[in-house]
Each structure stands twice: as structure tokens, then as C-alpha cells.
């Protein structure tokens, strides 16, 4: 049994999708990051960087409960636990790992910044321009890769699962999938997978808490935060 601590974010959806794709038994524990649940002491014992998602594998190594934080590490752990979605062959395995790190180091942070500046600080022209352009560059990297690969690695893997939820917000990031035809083909193929469809429904009916001033201070580190 996997105890899954998550919320309705791109990183959270990675966990939801991989659990469904791997057909793992799990219990969901919503962590409402808009209310500051991620700073509760019990959650910090599992995820010391106060980020979702996190898991506790109740049947971890040696049969003992085993916590894992950081979404990329969680995907690797669950893939290795089940022997699925990541090849055992060293060369093919590291193709997956490289594209997983591409998501962790580029897609997530840069597309997240594009979402932030375009949605929360649109008057910051430098931030909007910088991160919209960087998002487009990263989409281009993926498009070039997918021009001659069905998936990011040699087969469908945790690398695709890691990237996919972030690209769901392509319009908010100032990107048009028609400009990246190979990404569009890949995006539609991943969307059509039954496990992905089930993963996207996880927490779909959980109401989103409006973010008040205290929550904004927690999220953005500012006592006064106004959306302009």
C-alpha cells in the first residue's frame, strides 16, 4: 500500500498518473497547499522541503514503511519497485533518466515561472518575456526529439509521465501546440492512455481553496501580494 500525499498541481498529477499506470494500491491524502498543509509537522517528516507530492510505501525495503519525497525520485522509486516504465538495460535506462532530469531541471521550473509571471505578475514585462521565450525553447527541444521518437525515451516511460502534466497548461504558458507538431502528436497519444485518463481524475472533484493574504504570504514570501 502506498500512502500518497498530493494536491492538484502538475507535480501532483505525475504521482496520480504513475500510480494508475502501474496499477498500484494507494491511499490518497490531500495536502491543500493553498491552506499551508505542506507546512504541517507531520507532513514535514515525510517531505522536509515542504513540497508535494510525497509518498510512504508501507511495504518498503525490508518490508518497512519507506518515505520518498521529490516527484522525480518518487517516479524512479515506483518504476524500480514494479519493474515497469523504466528499462533495466543501462543504456536505455539512462535515456529515461536524462529526459526525466530534463523535466526536473527545465520543464518544471521554467514552465512554472511562465505560469507565474503570465498569470500572477503580467505587468512584469521582463519576467513574462523571459519565461515565455524559455518555455517555447523547451517545447522546441521536445519537438525535435519527438520528430523521430514516439516517446521521449525509446518507449513510454516515467519521462513522459513527468513532462505531460506540465504541458497541459501550454496556453497559459503562451504556447500553441500547433507550432510544435511532434509535441502535439505525443501529447494527444499520452492523453489517450487509460492510465493517464484515470490519473487526471484523481482529486478532480476536490474543491480548490481560494488563496487569502496569509496563504499568499506562505506561497510567495511577501506580506502583501496583489494580482494586478
Secondary structure, DSSP 4 states (H G I P E B T S, - for coil): -EEEEE-SSHHHHHHHHHHHHTT--EEEEE--TTTTGGGSHHHHHH-TT--S-EEEETT-GGGS-EEEESHHHHHHHHHHHHT-SS-SSHHHHHHHHHHHHHIIIIIHHHHHHHHHHHHH-TT-HHHHHHHHHHHHHHHHHHHHHHTS-SSSSSSS-HHHHHHHHHHTTTTTTT--GGG-HHHHHHHHHHHT-HHHHHHHHTTTTSPPPP--HHHHHHHHS-SS----
